[in-house]
Amino acid sequence: MNKRNVIYNALITGCLGLLVVIGGTFFYENNIGGVKDAILQPINQHERSLANKKSRLDKTEVTTIKKMVMRNAVKGLKKQGFVAIPSQNILLPIYNDAYSDKGLNAGANYANHSETDPTGEDEPVMGKGNYGLAAHNFNDGRTGFSALQQSINHDNPYLVNGKLKGSSWMNDTTVLMANEYGIYRYMVTGQETVESSQVAILNPTVQPELTIISCLFPSTQYRIITHAHLVKSYAWQEAPKSDISEFNLKIRSTNARVNWWNPGIEEGVNGDAGGTK
């Protein structure tokens, strides 16, 4: 084989390799055939397993974890606490402004503009009434509330033939909320899809409820609403160690930010570790 043929074959091989990489990236980023869902699941499980092992060996005091949870890490916002959805590797700070980019780019925020309180005068209280909670869906299955969408970048099962539907895939999933007073355990009861203008979902309720709001992708004019009800609340010193450990920012990674959208420092071990780094 002469030198010209060698160069020609090398170019062909390189071009084919590049096409494979580009095609694979396209399939992955658009989650064609659910490939991204399938890849992320074992990655998330592995990351969680490692964090759980570290947590079992960690000796951080409860009072220290509480201080990390309530540390006001973003100027101009008021820290409300943290939310954890362990099965989805979600751990986000909760701030007080779901209606600004600054608030949503910092993590989760309480949302309280309802039909009965259109200007949001009443501050929601964890463990009481209807607590609205909103965060970005970055359409990546990991950041913000992205992991609450059943399949990345797929409207199904939330939007089918132009009709708004729901999903039960997260039913019975545990959601933990923490503030200065303690930890609140909620259980998911279902998901529904609503128009972005639908604020009745935040109306007051008699029973303690949690209403989680995130966008649907790619049809961003709709919202995925994840409903949960309160199961149990604990003072910090009375809470199960397993629940407390979910908020140990020296061990757990938070998932509020992506560099290309809202660069900044995470509050978990993947950032400043609750202010301890």
C-alpha positions, 0 to 999 in steps of 0.5 A, spaced: 500 500 500 503 506 497 503 512 502 497 516 498 492 510 500 495 510 507 493 517 508 487 516 504 484 511 509 486 514 515 482 520 513 476 516 511 477 512 518 478 519 522 471 522 518 467 516 520 470 516 527 468 523 527 461 522 525 460 516 530 462 521 535 457 527 533 451 522 532 452 519 539 452 526 542 446 527 538 443 521 540 445 522 547 443 530 548 436 529 545 435 522 549 433 518 542 431 512 544 432 513 552 439 513 551 441 518 556 436 516 561 439 509 561 446 512 562 444 517 567 441 512 572 447 507 573 451 513 574 446 516 579 446 510 583 453 509 583 454 517 586 449 516 591 452 509 593 459 512 594 456 518 598 452 513 603 458 510 604 462 516 606 456 518 610 456 512 615 463 514 617 462 521 618 461 524 625 459 531 623 454 534 629 447 535 628 448 542 630 453 543 624 449 540 619 443 545 621 448 551 621 450 549 614 443 548 611 441 555 614 447 559 612 445 564 607 450 563 601 447 568 596 446 576 598 440 579 596 436 572 598 433 569 604 435 562 605 429 558 607 432 551 608 434 545 603 430 540 599 432 533 598 429 528 594 434 522 595 432 517 589 433 523 584 440 525 587 436 532 588 439 536 594 437 544 593 438 550 597 431 553 598 430 561 597 425 566 597 424 568 590 421 563 585 419 569 581 426 572 579 432 569 575 437 570 581 432 566 585 431 560 581 439 560 579 441 559 586 437 553 587 429 552 589 425 557 591 418 558 595 412 560 590 406 563 593 403 567 588 396 564 588 389 566 586 387 567 593 394 571 594 396 574 587 402 578 590 405 573 594 404 576 601 403 570 605 410 566 606 409 559 606 411 555 612 414 548 611 409 542 614 403 547 614 398 548 608 400 548 601 408 549 600 409 551 593 416 550 591 419 551 584 426 550 581 429 550 574 428 544 569 435 544 565 433 538 561 439 534 563 436 529 568 441 532 573 441 539 575 435 543 579 429 539 578 430 536 571 430 529 574 423 530 576 421 529 568 420 522 567 424 522 560 429 527 558 427 532 553 420 528 551 414 531 552 410 524 554 407 522 558 405 529 560 403 532 553 400 527 549 396 529 542 396 536 545 392 534 551 395 535 558 396 528 562 400 526 568 404 521 571 405 516 577 412 514 576 414 518 582 408 516 586 411 514 594 417 517 593 420 521 599 421 528 599 425 531 605 425 539 607 429 542 612 429 548 616 431 551 622 426 548 626 427 541 623 426 536 618 419 534 614 418 528 610 413 528 604 411 523 600 409 524 592 402 522 590 402 524 583 404 529 577 400 533 573 401 538 567 398 545 567 399 551 563 404 556 566 399 561 567 395 556 572 396 559 579 390 555 583 395 549 584 398 554 589 392 556 593 391 554 600 390 547 603 388 545 610 392 539 610 400 540 609 401 539 602 408 540 598 407 543 590 413 542 586 413 546 580 418 545 574 418 546 566 416 541 561 421 540 556 421 541 550 414 544 550 416 549 555 410 553 556 407 547 560 409 546 568 410 539 571 407 539 578 409 534 583 404 533 589 406 530 595 403 530 602 406 531 609 408 524 613 412 526 619 416 532 621 421 532 626 425 536 630 433 536 628 435 532 635 429 527 634 430 526 626 432 519 624 440 519 622 439 517 615 434 523 614 439 528 617 445 525 613 441 527 607 443 534 608 450 533 610 453 538 605 460 536 607 458 529 604 453 530 599 453 534 592 448 539 591 445 540 584 443 547 583 448 550 577 450 549 570 456 552 568 453 554 561 447 557 564 448 560 571 455 559 573 457 559 581 459 555 587 455 549 589 453 549 597 455 542 597 461 538 597 462 539 590 462 546 592 464 550 598 461 544 603 456 548 606 461 554 607 467 549 610 471 549 605 
